[in-house]
Amino acid sequence: MPSLHNNMGNPRNKCALQPGHSLMDWIRLGNSGKDLTGVGGRIKPVSPSELALHNSINDAWLAIRGRVYNITHYLPYHPGGPEELMRGAGMDATELFDKVHPWVNYDSLLAKCLVGPLSFDRPDGDELFNAPSRPDRLREPSKAQELVRKSMENLANCITPVRKKITAKSEENVKGSPPSKIMQSLIQSSDLPVSISRRAASSPSKTTDRSKGPPPLRFDWIQTSTKIVVSIYTGYLANPGGCAKLLDGSLSVEIATNGWLRIFRLAPEGNLRDPLQLKIYSESGKIEVVAFKSECKLWKGCGETSFSEAIPITTPMRVQCRVMEVGTISHDTSLLTLAPIIGPVLVPLGHHVRVHYKESDSECIRSYTPIGEGWDRSPNDYSALKLAVKRYETGTLSPYLTSLNLGDVITLSGSYGNFQLQQLKSVKTIYLIAAGTGITPMLPLLRFTLSRSNPRCERVHLIFFNKTEEDILFRNVFDEIVRQDERLNVLNVLSNASASWKGLKGRISMDILASVIPKEAASSPTLFACLCGPTEFTHTGMDLLKKIGIKEDFIHAFIG
């Protein structure tokens, strides 16, 4: 079982646990109904001063990434010993945790111990935008741009659109002369850009030390007569999440990167209308927002813009989502397409959301990872969240979710997760090892890895464990990708196969993993492995991968 905080001199130190204190015993205790929170199971904000009071062996709380957990009952189950875990008691232990086991999904391991969010004084929306520095204003174009360029889609994906030199005659045209027939036809077009500007803007924050805050942002914008596209750049492999919405006529874009929140606000020159479109380019770190104009018109400039100061994210956002489509993936798994009511929301790659369902006085919460684009037959919708939900007849939440109808509303919170895309910076070979619905975080990772340009991925191995053939999710899509891209190798393993099954049989084992992962290549810095499935499956896989020779820093486990 993973250790949250082990001896810093020897991160692999473990102590002998007493009988009845294994991982499975801890899971059974969590499912026994016993209150492990010490506060009756009711979520409550905890101030740093209150957290500091709970620092004894009989009353121990700690905070990790803005969430406070009562670890009192977990202490005897901790492989590193209670003393090591007590080093973080009564304080924010995020830094200590990240030094030892950043891959561990503590949020799942300690889910039944959650007391509530670590509360700090947080400025309200108005204060966020009243920064000491003056809001930036985009320069109004003083010259017309070349009329014919690449298509809107290609230009929107460029990092630095180029401003072209033009003649004084064309500038005079912009100032007062009637537009030419060519200009009139372009203004009526919704596909060609007629105005482009680049702005190397940054957050008002003067912080340059990355340990104290995120790097500055910059943005570009382009427009046609019918829409405006704003591109915000967060940095290479920054793995941003975000949401966009229209508030009192202004465009507001929340940008989340590595535990920090910044808000970009645009007070446009003209009126904008819903729906907004949002897309994230994971490799470049670009967030692209498309907003449609209420009036078909070419603007002189973008409008007034500003960035808020960067603030730590302490409480994940809750959003109401409307069911837009209910599809079928397999005999017992549905695909829900959800549209957040406030506006489009996108989750960082490898992170998950939680679904909240209230029945009587109790609340049921389950975690799901959005599968990303390209895994179903519906048209790509970059502004939708798609969740694969397996139905368990005796479950509390899955029967409810799989019986939802179009237009129904559910509550999500998030995003959650500690996956860092920077971990894949130099990776050329990746192993995705999943069981059942543990395939969901692997899907966007697979698409991302095969689409990377620097460095180009050389090989993706998907090792997918299921019970029967009909349980293999997205099998047809995998087969199609294999036909199109020889870099993908898919190995299906069944534990309850039919007599006609000619593939591998069994459960996760050294023999199966070693047949795919060469021992001599296991220590390569360009190799990485990801695991997701039931808790016991994931921890078994972790141990096997390390026995093969893959270092812990090159393994990420999605637990939960």
C-alpha positions as CSV (number, residue, x, y, z in Angstrom):
1,M,0.0,0.0,0.0
2,P,1.3,3.5,-0.8
3,S,2.6,5.7,1.9
4,L,1.5,9.3,2.1
5,H,4.7,10.5,3.9
6,N,7.7,8.2,4.4
7,N,11.1,8.8,5.8
8,M,12.6,11.5,3.6
9,G,16.1,9.8,3.7
10,N,14.6,6.6,2.4
11,P,11.3,7.0,0.6
12,R,10.7,3.3,0.5
13,N,10.9,2.7,4.3
14,K,7.9,0.8,5.5
15,C,7.0,-0.6,8.9
16,A,5.3,-3.8,9.7
17,L,1.6,-3.3,10.1
18,Q,-0.4,-5.0,12.8
19,P,-2.7,-7.9,11.7
20,G,-6.0,-6.5,10.4
21,H,-4.5,-3.3,9.1
22,S,-4.0,-4.0,5.4
23,L,-5.3,-1.9,2.5
24,M,-8.3,-4.0,2.2
25,D,-9.0,-3.7,5.9
26,W,-8.9,0.1,5.6
27,I,-11.3,-0.1,2.7
28,R,-13.6,-2.3,4.7
29,L,-13.5,0.2,7.6
30,G,-14.4,3.0,5.3
31,N,-17.4,1.1,4.0
32,S,-18.5,0.0,7.5
33,G,-20.5,3.2,8.1
34,K,-18.2,4.4,10.9
35,D,-17.7,8.1,11.1
36,L,-14.0,8.6,10.2
37,T,-14.3,12.4,9.9
38,G,-15.0,13.1,13.6
39,V,-17.5,15.8,12.6
40,G,-20.5,13.6,11.8
41,G,-19.7,13.4,8.1
42,R,-20.9,16.9,7.4
43,I,-18.5,19.0,5.2
44,K,-17.3,22.1,7.0
45,P,-14.7,24.7,6.2
46,V,-11.6,24.6,8.4
47,S,-9.4,27.6,9.1
48,P,-5.6,27.2,9.4
49,S,-5.9,28.1,13.1
50,E,-8.5,25.4,13.7
51,L,-6.4,22.9,11.7
52,A,-3.4,23.6,14.0
53,L,-5.4,22.4,17.0
54,H,-5.6,18.9,15.7
55,N,-2.0,17.7,16.0
56,S,-2.0,14.9,18.5
57,I,-1.9,11.1,17.9
58,N,-5.5,10.8,19.2
59,D,-6.8,13.8,17.1
60,A,-4.8,14.3,13.9
61,W,-5.9,16.4,10.9
62,L,-3.9,17.5,7.9
63,A,-4.5,19.4,4.7
64,I,-3.5,18.4,1.1
65,R,-4.2,20.8,-1.7
66,G,-6.9,22.7,0.1
67,R,-8.7,19.8,1.6
68,V,-8.6,18.8,5.3
69,Y,-8.6,15.1,6.3
70,N,-9.0,13.5,9.8
71,I,-6.2,11.0,9.6
72,T,-6.7,9.7,13.2
73,H,-8.1,6.4,12.2
74,Y,-5.8,6.0,9.3
75,L,-2.6,6.2,11.4
76,P,-2.3,2.5,12.3
77,Y,-2.9,1.6,8.6
78,H,-0.1,3.8,7.3
79,P,2.9,1.7,5.9
80,G,5.4,4.4,6.8
81,G,4.3,4.3,10.4
82,P,2.2,6.8,12.4
83,E,5.2,8.9,13.3
84,E,5.9,9.8,9.6
85,L,2.3,10.7,8.9
86,M,2.2,12.8,12.1
87,R,4.9,15.1,10.6
88,G,2.0,16.7,8.6
89,A,-0.6,16.8,11.4
90,G,-2.1,20.2,12.2
91,M,-0.7,21.8,9.0
92,D,-0.9,22.0,5.3
93,A,1.1,18.9,4.3
94,T,0.9,19.4,0.5
95,E,4.6,20.1,0.0
96,L,5.7,17.1,2.2
97,F,3.3,14.8,0.3
98,D,4.6,16.0,-3.1
99,K,8.2,15.2,-2.2
100,V,7.4,11.6,-1.5
101,H,4.4,10.2,-3.4
102,P,2.8,12.7,-5.7
103,W,1.3,9.9,-7.8
104,V,-0.9,8.7,-4.9
105,N,-4.6,9.6,-5.2
106,Y,-4.9,10.6,-1.6
107,D,-8.3,12.0,-2.3
108,S,-9.6,8.5,-2.9
109,L,-7.6,6.8,-0.1
110,L,-8.9,9.3,2.5
111,A,-12.3,10.1,1.0
112,K,-14.2,8.9,4.0
113,C,-11.9,11.1,6.3
114,L,-12.7,14.4,4.5
115,V,-13.6,17.1,7.0
116,G,-13.9,19.9,4.5
117,P,-12.0,22.6,2.5
118,L,-9.2,24.6,4.1
119,S,-10.6,28.1,4.2
120,F,-8.8,31.3,3.5
121,D,-10.0,34.8,3.1
122,R,-10.8,34.9,-0.6
123,P,-11.6,38.1,-2.5
124,D,-14.9,38.4,-4.2
125,G,-15.4,38.8,-8.0
126,D,-15.2,42.6,-7.9
127,E,-12.0,42.6,-5.9
128,L,-10.4,40.2,-8.3
129,F,-10.6,42.7,-11.1
130,N,-9.7,45.8,-9.1
131,A,-6.0,45.1,-9.2
132,P,-3.6,48.0,-8.5
133,S,-2.4,48.0,-12.0
134,R,-4.5,49.5,-14.8
135,P,-6.5,47.1,-16.9
136,D,-4.8,46.4,-20.3
137,R,-6.5,47.7,-23.4
138,L,-5.9,46.2,-26.7
139,R,-4.5,48.6,-29.2
140,E,-7.1,49.4,-31.8
141,P,-5.8,48.4,-35.3
142,S,-4.6,51.5,-37.0
143,K,-4.1,49.8,-40.3
144,A,-6.1,47.3,-42.3
145,Q,-4.8,43.7,-42.5
146,E,-4.2,41.7,-45.6
147,L,-7.6,40.5,-46.7
148,V,-6.9,36.9,-47.6
149,R,-5.2,34.6,-45.1
150,K,-5.4,31.1,-44.0
151,S,-8.8,29.8,-42.9
152,M,-10.1,30.8,-39.5
153,E,-9.4,27.3,-38.0
154,N,-5.7,27.3,-39.0
155,L,-5.1,30.8,-37.9
156,A,-6.8,30.2,-34.6
157,N,-4.3,27.4,-33.9
158,C,-1.3,29.6,-34.6
159,I,0.8,30.7,-31.6
160,T,1.8,34.1,-33.1
161,P,-0.3,35.5,-35.9
162,V,1.8,37.9,-38.0
163,R,0.9,41.5,-38.5
164,K,1.4,42.5,-42.2
165,K,2.6,45.8,-43.5
166,I,0.1,47.7,-45.6
167,T,0.0,50.8,-47.6
168,A,-1.2,54.3,-46.6
169,K,-4.0,53.9,-49.1
170,S,-5.5,51.0,-47.3
171,E,-5.1,52.8,-44.0
172,E,-7.1,55.7,-45.4
173,N,-9.7,53.2,-46.6
174,V,-10.2,52.1,-43.0
175,K,-10.5,55.6,-41.7
176,G,-13.2,56.9,-43.9
177,S,-13.4,55.6,-47.4
178,P,-16.2,53.1,-48.4
179,P,-15.0,49.5,-48.2
180,S,-14.1,47.9,-51.5
181,K,-16.3,45.2,-53.0
182,I,-13.7,42.6,-51.9
183,M,-13.9,44.0,-48.3
184,Q,-17.7,43.9,-48.4
185,S,-17.7,40.3,-49.4
186,L,-15.2,39.4,-46.7
187,I,-17.2,41.2,-44.0
188,Q,-20.3,39.2,-45.0
189,S,-18.3,36.0,-44.7
190,S,-18.3,34.1,-41.4
191,D,-15.3,32.0,-42.3
192,L,-12.5,34.4,-43.1
193,P,-10.7,36.6,-40.6
194,V,-10.9,40.3,-41.3
195,S,-9.0,41.5,-38.2
196,I,-6.1,40.0,-36.2
197,S,-4.2,41.3,-33.2
198,R,-1.6,39.9,-30.9
199,R,-1.1,41.0,-27.3
200,A,1.7,39.7,-25.1
201,A,-0.2,40.5,-22.0
202,S,0.5,39.2,-18.5
203,S,-1.2,39.0,-15.2
204,P,-0.9,42.1,-13.0
205,S,1.0,40.0,-10.5
206,K,4.6,41.0,-10.3
207,T,5.7,37.6,-9.0
208,T,8.5,36.0,-11.0
209,D,9.4,33.2,-8.6
210,R,7.5,30.1,-9.9
211,S,7.3,28.7,-6.4
212,K,5.1,31.6,-5.4
213,G,2.8,31.8,-8.3
214,P,2.2,30.6,-11.9
215,P,4.0,32.1,-14.9
216,P,2.4,35.1,-16.7
217,L,-0.3,34.6,-19.4
218,R,-0.6,36.2,-22.8
219,F,-3.3,36.2,-25.3
220,D,-4.2,36.8,-29.0
221,W,-7.5,37.6,-30.7
222,I,-8.9,37.4,-34.2
223,Q,-12.3,38.3,-35.5
224,T,-14.7,38.0,-38.4
225,S,-17.9,39.9,-38.9
226,T,-19.8,37.2,-36.9
227,K,-17.4,36.0,-34.2
228,I,-14.3,36.7,-32.1
229,V,-11.7,34.1,-31.1
230,V,-9.6,34.7,-28.0
231,S,-6.6,32.5,-27.4
232,I,-5.0,32.4,-24.0
233,Y,-1.6,30.8,-23.6
234,T,-0.7,29.1,-20.3
235,G,2.6,27.5,-21.3
236,Y,3.9,24.3,-22.8
237,L,2.3,21.2,-21.2
238,A,0.7,23.4,-18.5
239,N,-2.4,21.1,-18.7
240,P,-4.9,23.9,-18.1
241,G,-8.6,23.6,-17.2
242,G,-11.1,26.3,-17.6
243,C,-14.6,27.6,-18.0
244,A,-16.1,30.5,-20.0
245,K,-19.3,32.5,-19.5
246,L,-21.0,35.7,-20.3
247,L,-21.6,37.9,-17.3
248,D,-23.4,41.3,-17.7
249,G,-22.3,41.6,-21.3
250,S,-18.6,40.7,-20.5
251,L,-16.8,37.6,-21.4
252,S,-15.2,35.8,-18.3
253,V,-12.7,33.0,-18.7
254,E,-11.5,31.2,-15.6
255,I,-8.1,29.5,-16.1
256,A,-6.9,26.8,-13.7
257,T,-3.2,25.7,-13.9
258,N,-1.4,23.6,-11.3
259,G,-3.6,24.7,-8.4
260,W,-3.8,28.4,-9.3
261,L,-6.8,30.3,-10.6
262,R,-6.7,33.4,-12.8
263,I,-9.6,35.1,-14.6
264,F,-9.5,36.8,-17.9
265,R,-12.3,39.4,-18.5
266,L,-13.2,41.0,-21.8
267,A,-15.6,44.0,-21.9
268,P,-16.2,43.7,-25.7
269,E,-16.6,46.6,-28.1
270,G,-20.0,45.1,-29.2
271,N,-22.5,42.7,-27.8
272,L,-21.8,38.9,-27.6
273,R,-24.3,36.1,-27.4
274,D,-24.4,32.5,-26.2
275,P,-23.5,29.8,-26.8
276,L,-19.7,30.1,-26.3
277,Q,-17.3,27.5,-27.5
278,L,-14.2,26.4,-25.6
279,K,-11.3,24.2,-26.6
280,I,-8.0,23.4,-24.9
281,Y,-4.8,22.4,-26.8
282,S,-3.0,20.3,-24.3
283,E,0.5,20.3,-25.7
284,S,0.8,24.1,-26.3
285,G,-1.3,25.0,-23.3
286,K,-3.6,27.2,-25.3
287,I,-7.2,27.9,-24.3
288,E,-9.4,29.0,-27.2
289,V,-12.7,30.7,-26.7
290,V,-15.1,31.4,-29.6
291,A,-17.8,34.0,-28.9
292,F,-20.4,35.0,-31.5
293,K,-21.4,38.6,-32.1
294,S,-25.0,39.7,-31.7
295,E,-24.6,42.0,-34.8
296,C,-22.8,41.1,-38.0
297,K,-20.2,43.8,-37.8
298,L,-16.4,44.4,-37.9
299,W,-15.1,45.9,-34.7
300,K,-12.2,48.4,-34.5
301,G,-10.8,46.6,-31.5
302,C,-11.4,43.8,-29.1
303,G,-12.5,45.9,-26.1
304,E,-11.3,46.4,-22.5
305,T,-9.4,43.4,-21.1
306,S,-7.9,42.5,-17.7
307,F,-6.4,39.5,-15.8
308,S,-7.1,38.9,-12.1
309,E,-4.3,38.2,-9.7
310,A,-3.4,34.5,-9.4
311,I,-5.0,32.9,-6.3
312,P,-4.7,29.4,-4.9
313,I,-7.7,27.1,-5.7
314,T,-9.1,26.0,-2.3
315,T,-12.6,24.8,-3.2
316,P,-13.5,23.0,-6.4
317,M,-16.3,24.6,-8.4
318,R,-19.8,23.1,-8.5
319,V,-21.8,23.4,-11.7
320,Q,-25.2,22.4,-12.8
321,C,-25.2,20.4,-16.1
322,R,-28.0,19.6,-18.5
323,V,-28.1,16.1,-20.1
324,M,-27.8,16.7,-23.9
325,E,-27.5,13.1,-25.0
326,V,-27.6,9.6,-23.6
327,G,-25.8,6.9,-25.6
328,T,-24.8,3.3,-25.2
329,I,-21.2,2.1,-25.1
330,S,-21.7,-1.5,-24.1
331,H,-24.4,-3.8,-22.6
332,D,-24.0,-2.2,-19.2
333,T,-22.3,1.1,-19.8
334,S,-23.9,4.4,-21.0
335,L,-22.3,7.6,-22.3
336,L,-23.7,10.8,-20.9
337,T,-23.1,14.1,-22.8
338,L,-23.4,17.0,-20.4
339,A,-23.5,20.8,-21.0
340,P,-22.8,23.0,-18.0
341,I,-25.5,25.6,-17.7
342,I,-23.2,28.5,-16.8
343,G,-21.1,28.0,-20.0
344,P,-18.6,25.5,-21.3
345,V,-16.2,23.8,-18.9
346,L,-13.2,21.7,-19.7
347,V,-11.2,19.5,-17.3
348,P,-7.4,19.1,-17.4
349,L,-6.2,16.0,-19.1
350,G,-6.0,13.1,-16.6
351,H,-8.3,14.8,-14.0
352,H,-11.8,13.8,-13.0
353,V,-15.1,15.3,-11.8
354,R,-17.5,14.2,-9.1
355,V,-21.2,13.6,-9.6
356,H,-23.4,14.6,-6.6
357,Y,-26.8,13.0,-6.0
358,K,-29.0,13.8,-3.0
359,E,-31.5,11.3,-1.8
360,S,-33.5,12.2,1.3
361,D,-30.9,13.7,3.7
362,S,-27.9,11.9,2.4
363,E,-25.6,12.7,-0.6
364,C,-24.0,10.2,-2.8
365,I,-20.8,11.2,-4.6
366,R,-18.9,9.3,-7.3
367,S,-15.9,10.2,-9.5
368,Y,-15.8,10.0,-13.3
369,T,-13.2,11.0,-15.8
370,P,-14.4,12.8,-18.9
371,I,-13.4,10.7,-21.9
372,G,-12.6,13.6,-24.3
373,E,-13.3,13.9,-28.0
374,G,-13.4,11.3,-30.7
375,W,-14.7,8.2,-28.7
376,D,-18.3,8.2,-29.9
377,R,-20.1,8.8,-33.2
378,S,-21.6,12.1,-32.3
379,P,-20.0,15.2,-33.8
380,N,-17.1,16.7,-31.8
381,D,-18.3,19.1,-29.2
382,Y,-15.4,20.7,-27.4
383,S,-17.8,22.4,-25.0
384,A,-19.4,19.2,-23.6
385,L,-18.4,16.8,-20.8
386,K,-18.8,13.1,-21.7
387,L,-18.9,10.5,-18.9
388,A,-18.9,6.8,-19.3
389,V,-21.1,5.3,-16.6
390,K,-21.2,1.6,-15.8
391,R,-24.5,0.4,-14.4
392,Y,-24.5,-1.6,-11.2
393,E,-28.0,-2.9,-10.3
394,T,-27.3,-2.8,-6.6
395,G,-25.5,0.6,-6.8
396,T,-26.8,3.9,-5.4
397,L,-25.8,6.3,-8.2
398,S,-25.3,4.4,-11.4
399,P,-28.9,3.2,-11.8
400,Y,-30.0,6.9,-11.4
401,L,-27.4,8.2,-13.9
402,T,-28.1,5.6,-16.6
403,S,-31.8,6.3,-16.4
404,L,-31.5,10.1,-17.0
405,N,-33.4,11.7,-19.9
406,L,-32.6,14.5,-22.2
407,G,-32.9,17.9,-20.4
408,D,-32.4,16.5,-16.9
409,V,-30.0,18.4,-14.7
410,I,-27.3,17.0,-12.5
411,T,-24.6,18.5,-10.3
412,L,-20.8,18.1,-10.9
413,S,-17.9,19.4,-8.9
414,G,-14.2,19.5,-9.8
415,S,-11.8,19.2,-11.2
416,Y,-9.8,16.8,-9.1
417,G,-6.5,15.0,-9.7
418,N,-2.8,15.4,-9.4
419,F,-1.7,14.2,-12.9
420,Q,1.0,16.5,-14.3
421,L,1.3,16.6,-18.1
422,Q,5.0,17.6,-17.6
423,Q,5.6,14.0,-16.6
424,L,5.3,13.1,-20.3
425,K,7.7,15.8,-21.5
426,S,10.3,13.4,-22.8
427,V,8.3,10.2,-23.1
428,K,8.4,8.3,-26.3
429,T,6.9,5.0,-25.2
430,I,3.9,4.8,-22.9
431,Y,2.1,1.8,-21.3
432,L,-1.6,2.3,-20.4
433,I,-2.7,-0.4,-18.1
434,A,-6.5,-0.4,-17.3
435,A,-9.2,-2.6,-16.0
436,G,-12.9,-2.1,-16.8
437,T,-14.0,1.5,-16.6
438,G,-10.5,2.4,-15.5
439,I,-10.0,2.9,-19.3
440,T,-11.6,6.4,-19.1
441,P,-8.5,8.4,-18.0
442,M,-6.5,6.5,-20.6
443,L,-8.6,7.6,-23.5
444,P,-7.6,11.3,-23.6
445,L,-4.0,10.3,-22.8
446,L,-3.9,8.0,-25.7
447,R,-5.2,10.7,-28.1
448,F,-2.8,13.2,-26.7
449,T,0.3,10.9,-26.9
450,L,-0.4,9.9,-30.5
451,S,-0.9,13.5,-31.6
452,R,2.2,14.9,-30.0
453,S,4.8,16.6,-32.2
454,N,7.7,17.2,-29.8
455,P,8.9,14.6,-29.1
456,R,6.9,12.4,-31.4
457,C,5.6,9.3,-29.6
458,E,7.2,6.1,-30.9
459,R,4.9,3.5,-29.2
460,V,1.7,3.3,-27.2
461,H,0.9,0.0,-25.5
462,L,-2.7,-0.5,-24.1
463,I,-3.1,-3.5,-21.8
464,F,-6.8,-3.7,-21.1
465,F,-8.2,-6.2,-18.5
466,N,-11.9,-7.2,-18.6
467,K,-14.1,-10.1,-17.6
468,T,-15.7,-11.0,-21.0
469,E,-15.5,-9.8,-24.6
470,E,-18.7,-7.8,-24.4
471,D,-17.1,-5.8,-21.5
472,I,-14.3,-4.4,-23.7
473,L,-15.3,-0.7,-24.0
474,F,-14.5,1.2,-27.2
475,R,-13.1,-1.9,-28.8
476,N,-14.2,-0.8,-32.3
477,V,-12.5,2.6,-31.9
478,F,-9.3,1.0,-30.7
479,D,-9.3,-1.4,-33.7
480,E,-9.8,1.6,-36.1
481,I,-6.9,3.5,-34.5
482,V,-4.7,0.4,-34.8
483,R,-5.5,0.2,-38.5
484,Q,-4.6,3.9,-39.0
485,D,-1.6,4.2,-36.7
486,E,0.9,1.3,-36.3
487,R,2.3,2.9,-33.2
488,L,-0.7,1.7,-31.1
489,N,-0.6,-1.9,-29.8
490,V,-3.7,-3.1,-28.0
491,L,-3.6,-6.2,-25.8
492,N,-6.9,-7.4,-24.4
493,V,-6.9,-9.8,-21.4
494,L,-10.0,-11.5,-20.1
495,S,-10.6,-13.2,-16.8
496,N,-13.8,-15.0,-17.7
497,A,-13.3,-15.6,-21.4
498,S,-15.5,-17.8,-23.6
499,A,-14.2,-20.9,-25.3
500,S,-13.8,-19.1,-28.6
501,W,-11.5,-16.4,-27.1
502,K,-8.1,-16.7,-28.7
503,G,-6.4,-13.9,-26.8
504,L,-4.7,-13.8,-23.3
505,K,-6.6,-15.0,-20.3
506,G,-6.2,-14.2,-16.6
507,R,-5.7,-11.3,-14.3
508,I,-2.9,-8.8,-14.0
509,S,0.4,-10.7,-13.4
510,M,4.1,-10.5,-13.8
511,D,4.0,-12.8,-16.8
512,I,1.5,-10.7,-18.7
513,L,3.3,-7.4,-18.0
514,A,6.7,-8.7,-18.6
515,S,5.6,-10.1,-22.0
516,V,4.9,-6.5,-23.1
517,I,7.5,-4.5,-21.2
518,P,11.1,-5.5,-21.9
519,K,13.1,-5.6,-18.7
520,E,16.1,-4.1,-20.4
521,A,14.1,-1.0,-21.5
522,A,12.2,-0.5,-18.2
523,S,14.7,2.0,-16.8
524,S,14.6,4.2,-19.9
525,P,13.8,7.9,-19.1
526,T,11.6,8.0,-22.2
527,L,9.3,5.3,-20.9
528,F,6.2,5.9,-18.8
529,A,3.4,3.8,-17.4
530,C,-0.2,4.7,-16.2
531,L,-2.5,2.5,-14.2
532,C,-6.2,2.7,-13.5
533,G,-8.8,0.2,-12.2
534,P,-10.1,-1.2,-8.9
535,T,-7.9,-0.2,-6.0
536,E,-6.4,-3.7,-5.5
537,F,-5.7,-4.0,-9.2
538,T,-3.9,-0.6,-9.3
539,H,-1.7,-1.3,-6.3
540,T,-0.8,-4.8,-7.6
541,G,0.1,-3.3,-10.9
542,M,2.3,-0.7,-9.2
543,D,4.3,-3.4,-7.4
544,L,4.7,-5.5,-10.5
545,L,5.9,-2.5,-12.6
546,K,8.5,-1.7,-10.0
547,K,9.7,-5.3,-9.9
548,I,10.1,-5.2,-13.7
549,G,12.4,-2.2,-13.2
550,I,10.3,0.9,-13.9
551,K,11.1,3.6,-11.4
552,E,8.3,5.1,-9.3
553,D,8.8,8.6,-10.8
554,F,7.8,7.1,-14.2
555,I,4.5,5.6,-13.0
556,H,1.2,7.3,-12.4
557,A,-1.7,5.6,-10.8
558,F,-5.2,6.9,-11.1
559,I,-6.9,5.7,-7.9
560,G,-10.5,6.4,-7.3
